[in-house]
């Protein structure tokens, strides 16, 4: 879950702000995520790190789907009509 304590956000957000000012292509977004993962991996390269990284990616994906994609799909369903059950 991305819901860390506000104090922790204060120390991380300044590092991320430069990224928010540039438009990223999907490839560039993948690159940035991969570089962050690699930096984590190189600090603690073991099976537990593989498990942690995989878990973080999965939960981030699920949270994005739950919070963003589901709402978007619901809005599109209302606008364009439901294809299930019709």
FIRO-137029 format. One record per residue: residue number from 1; x, y, z of N, C-alpha, C, O in turn. Coordinates in Angstrom, 3 decimals. Layout:
FIRO-137029
KESE  seq       n.x       n.y       n.z      ca.x      ca.y      ca.z       c.x       c.y       c.z       o.x       o.y       o.z
KESE  NUM         X         Y         Z         X         Y         Z         X         Y         Z         X         Y         Z
...
This chain:
FIRO-137029
KESE  seq       n.x       n.y       n.z      ca.x      ca.y      ca.z       c.x       c.y       c.z       o.x       o.y       o.z
KESE    1     0.829    -1.184     0.000     0.000     0.000     0.000     0.876     1.252     0.000     1.905     1.299     0.674
KESE    2     0.470     2.237    -0.742     1.261     3.463    -0.798     0.971     4.426     0.345     1.430     5.568     0.328
KESE    3     0.218     3.975     1.328    -0.221     4.887     2.386     0.777     4.882     3.528     0.576     4.224     4.549
KESE    4     1.871     5.639     3.335     2.890     5.746     4.368     2.607     6.987     5.206     1.832     7.856     4.807
KESE    5     3.235     7.057     6.354     3.041     8.172     7.277     3.448     9.484     6.595     4.412     9.508     5.830
KESE    6     2.721    10.573     6.869     3.053    11.865     6.254     4.503    12.303     6.443     5.070    12.940     5.555
KESE    7     5.113    11.975     7.579     6.519    12.334     7.793     7.427    11.670     6.755     8.393    12.273     6.287
KESE    8     7.112    10.444     6.405     7.904     9.739     5.405     7.680    10.347     4.018     8.608    10.420     3.212
KESE    9     6.468    10.774     3.748     6.177    11.415     2.465     6.984    12.699     2.306     7.476    12.993     1.217
KESE   10     7.121    13.461     3.383     7.858    14.730     3.332     9.305    14.532     2.907     9.875    15.393     2.237
KESE   11     9.900    13.421     3.283    11.291    13.191     2.900    11.409    12.630     1.481    12.448    12.805     0.843
KESE   12    10.375    11.963     0.975    10.428    11.363    -0.358     9.896    12.274    -1.461    10.407    12.253    -2.581
KESE   13     8.884    13.066    -1.158     8.257    13.899    -2.190     9.225    14.869    -2.880     9.122    15.039    -4.095
KESE   14    10.149    15.507    -2.176    11.085    16.390    -2.888    11.917    15.651    -3.944    12.295    16.240    -4.957
KESE   15    12.198    14.391    -3.713    12.950    13.609    -4.688    12.113    13.312    -5.932    12.658    13.155    -7.025
KESE   16    10.800    13.235    -5.770     9.906    12.880    -6.872     9.416    14.088    -7.667     9.039    13.948    -8.831
KESE   17     9.416    15.260    -7.059     8.857    16.445    -7.719     9.432    16.720    -9.104     8.669    17.077   -10.002
KESE   18    10.736    16.571    -9.323    11.245    16.813   -10.686    10.596    15.900   -11.732    10.403    16.309   -12.877
KESE   19    10.267    14.692   -11.352     9.610    13.777   -12.295     8.206    14.248   -12.660     7.734    13.987   -13.766
KESE   20     7.546    14.931   -11.751     6.171    15.375   -11.996     6.123    16.504   -13.017     5.063    16.780   -13.580
KESE   21     7.258    17.162   -13.265     7.283    18.297   -14.187     7.530    17.895   -15.628     7.353    18.711   -16.534
KESE   22     7.938    16.652   -15.860     8.200    16.241   -17.235     7.206    15.169   -17.658     6.914    14.245   -16.898
KESE   23     6.689    15.299   -18.874     5.789    14.249   -19.345     6.596    12.991   -19.664     7.614    13.058   -20.352
KESE   24     6.146    11.872   -19.172     6.835    10.615   -19.408     6.069     9.790   -20.427     4.840     9.724   -20.387
KESE   25     6.790     9.166   -21.333     6.187     8.184   -22.219     6.057     6.881   -21.428     6.669     6.752   -20.367
KESE   26     5.282     5.921   -21.914     5.231     4.632   -21.209     6.619     3.997   -21.052     6.923     3.421   -20.007
KESE   27     7.448     4.100   -22.073     8.800     3.548   -21.968     9.626     4.247   -20.903    10.370     3.601   -20.165
KESE   28     9.497     5.567   -20.822    10.233     6.320   -19.802     9.713     6.002   -18.406    10.495     5.904   -17.461
KESE   29     8.412     5.843   -18.271     7.842     5.455   -16.974     8.390     4.097   -16.552     8.772     3.909   -15.397
KESE   30     8.427     3.158   -17.484     8.973     1.830   -17.204    10.436     1.947   -16.786    10.869     1.283   -15.844
KESE   31    11.192     2.783   -17.478    12.606     2.990   -17.158    12.781     3.510   -15.728    13.608     2.997   -14.974
KESE   32    11.997     4.530   -15.360    12.101     5.118   -14.018    11.768     4.077   -12.960    12.489     3.940   -11.971
KESE   33    10.687     3.348   -13.162    10.301     2.307   -12.200    11.397     1.246   -12.104    11.749     0.806   -11.010
KESE   34    11.933     0.839   -13.255    12.979    -0.183   -13.272    14.230     0.289   -12.554    14.850    -0.483   -11.824
KESE   35    14.610     1.541   -12.749    15.807     2.061   -12.065    15.610     2.072   -10.548    16.530     1.739    -9.800
KESE   36    14.429     2.449   -10.097    14.142     2.440    -8.656    14.205     1.015    -8.118    14.793     0.770    -7.065
KESE   37    13.599     0.079    -8.840    13.630    -1.323    -8.414    15.064    -1.838    -8.371    15.457    -2.510    -7.417
KESE   38    15.848    -1.524    -9.408    17.240    -1.980    -9.441    18.048    -1.412    -8.281    18.881    -2.113    -7.706
KESE   39    17.814    -0.161    -7.934    18.527     0.435    -6.800    18.191    -0.310    -5.513    19.075    -0.565    -4.695
KESE   40    16.933    -0.657    -5.330    16.521    -1.431    -4.152    17.177    -2.808    -4.187    17.715    -3.281    -3.186
KESE   41    17.121    -3.441    -5.358    17.690    -4.782    -5.514    19.181    -4.809    -5.183    19.647    -5.722    -4.501
KESE   42    19.924    -3.827    -5.653    21.364    -3.822    -5.435    21.746    -3.626    -3.967    22.842    -4.007    -3.556
KESE   43    20.850    -3.037    -3.181    21.123    -2.863    -1.746    20.974    -4.166    -0.985    21.647    -4.370     0.025
KESE   44    20.114    -5.040    -1.445    19.808    -6.245    -0.662    19.450    -7.407    -1.594    18.356    -7.963    -1.499
KESE   45    20.351    -7.766    -2.475    20.081    -8.777    -3.494    20.002   -10.176    -2.879    21.016   -10.852    -2.703
KESE   46    18.788   -10.587    -2.560    18.546   -11.931    -2.063    17.107   -12.326    -2.375    16.349   -11.541    -2.945
KESE   47    16.742   -13.531    -2.003    15.403   -14.005    -2.333    14.334   -13.130    -1.678    13.297   -12.861    -2.285
KESE   48    14.574   -12.693    -0.468    13.590   -11.852     0.213    13.345   -10.567    -0.573    12.208   -10.106    -0.669
KESE   49    14.399    -9.990    -1.132    14.238    -8.769    -1.938    13.398    -9.050    -3.179    12.558    -8.234    -3.559
KESE   50    13.622   -10.204    -3.813    12.800   -10.585    -4.969    11.332   -10.660    -4.553    10.452   -10.148    -5.246
KESE   51    11.084   -11.294    -3.431     9.723   -11.422    -2.912     9.126   -10.055    -2.588     7.967    -9.792    -2.909
KESE   52     9.908    -9.188    -1.958     9.431    -7.852    -1.603     9.132    -7.011    -2.848     8.083    -6.372    -2.930
KESE   53    10.043    -7.012    -3.804     9.845    -6.224    -5.017     8.618    -6.717    -5.775     7.788    -5.919    -6.210
KESE   54     8.506    -8.018    -5.930     7.350    -8.589    -6.626     6.059    -8.235    -5.907     5.063    -7.884    -6.541
KESE   55     6.077    -8.326    -4.592     4.888    -7.980    -3.815     4.515    -6.520    -3.951     3.337    -6.189    -4.088
KESE   56     5.511    -5.637    -3.916     5.250    -4.203    -4.058     4.654    -3.904    -5.429     3.682    -3.157    -5.537
KESE   57     5.238    -4.490    -6.480     4.711    -4.254    -7.826     3.278    -4.755    -7.952     2.431    -4.081    -8.539
KESE   58     3.006    -5.934    -7.405     1.646    -6.481    -7.484     0.648    -5.631    -6.707    -0.437    -5.337    -7.208
KESE   59     1.004    -5.237    -5.494     0.050    -4.453    -4.709    -0.130    -3.064    -5.291    -1.226    -2.509    -5.224
KESE   60     0.929    -2.485    -5.864     0.791    -1.187    -6.537    -0.134    -1.327    -7.741    -0.976    -0.462    -7.983
KESE   61     0.019    -2.405    -8.489    -0.853    -2.663    -9.640    -2.300    -2.805    -9.187    -3.197    -2.177    -9.750
KESE   62    -2.523    -3.623    -8.179    -3.890    -3.839    -7.705    -4.515    -2.559    -7.162    -5.700    -2.307    -7.375
KESE   63    -3.724    -1.755    -6.464    -4.251    -0.500    -5.919    -4.588     0.469    -7.049    -5.599     1.168    -6.986
KESE   64    -3.746     0.514    -8.083    -4.041     1.351    -9.245    -5.325     0.888    -9.933    -6.171     1.707   -10.295
KESE   65    -5.467    -0.417   -10.109    -6.691    -0.941   -10.723    -7.922    -0.618    -9.884    -8.967    -0.234   -10.410
KESE   66    -7.778    -0.783    -8.560    -8.915    -0.553    -7.661    -9.307     0.916    -7.618   -10.490     1.250    -7.693
KESE   67    -8.303     1.804    -7.497    -8.593     3.220    -7.293    -8.802     4.004    -8.578    -9.613     4.929    -8.604
KESE   68    -8.087     3.656    -9.649    -8.106     4.459   -10.870    -8.868     3.757   -11.988    -9.848     4.291   -12.507
KESE   69    -8.420     2.567   -12.357    -9.012     1.890   -13.517   -10.482     1.558   -13.292   -11.289     1.719   -14.208
KESE   70   -10.846     1.102   -12.113   -12.246     0.745   -11.856   -13.158     1.958   -11.981   -14.227     1.873   -12.586
KESE   71   -12.745     3.077   -11.417   -13.553     4.304   -11.519   -13.677     4.754   -12.973   -14.751     5.164   -13.413
KESE   72   -12.578     4.674   -13.711   -12.589     5.058   -15.123   -13.539     4.150   -15.911   -14.348     4.628   -16.707
KESE   73   -13.435     2.857   -15.685   -14.301     1.912   -16.394   -15.765     2.117   -16.024   -16.634     2.019   -16.891
KESE   74   -16.055     2.398   -14.765   -17.435     2.679   -14.357   -17.976     3.910   -15.069   -19.125     3.920   -15.511
KESE   75   -17.149     4.953   -15.181   -17.565     6.173   -15.865   -17.846     5.891   -17.346   -18.831     6.376   -17.902
KESE   76   -16.973     5.105   -17.972   -17.167     4.770   -19.383   -18.404     3.879   -19.579   -19.103     4.002   -20.585
KESE   77   -18.668     3.001   -18.637   -19.851     2.148   -18.712   -21.112     2.998   -18.663   -22.053     2.764   -19.421
KESE   78   -21.132     3.982   -17.775   -22.295     4.865   -17.672   -22.469     5.689   -18.970   -23.586     5.890   -19.447
KESE   79   -21.372     6.143   -19.505   -21.417     6.969   -20.702   -21.814     6.165   -21.940   -22.632     6.626   -22.737
KESE   80   -21.249     4.979   -22.108   -21.396     4.215   -23.344   -22.304     2.989   -23.258   -22.613     2.362   -24.272
KESE   81   -22.724     2.657   -22.047   -23.586     1.492   -21.870   -22.781     0.256   -21.461   -21.609     0.104   -21.805
KESE   82   -23.444    -0.598   -20.732   -22.836    -1.812   -20.194   -22.852    -2.909   -21.252   -23.879    -3.145   -21.888
KESE   83   -21.720    -3.578   -21.442   -21.676    -4.682   -22.407   -21.957    -6.027   -21.737   -22.205    -7.018   -22.423
KESE   84   -21.920    -6.070   -20.431   -22.226    -7.306   -19.699   -23.695    -7.280   -19.303   -24.203    -6.269   -18.816
KESE   85   -24.342    -8.358   -19.508   -25.743    -8.469   -19.103   -26.711    -7.775   -20.032   -27.885    -7.615   -19.700
KESE   86   -26.225    -7.353   -21.218   -27.155    -6.693   -22.137   -27.612    -7.639   -23.225   -28.399    -7.253   -24.088
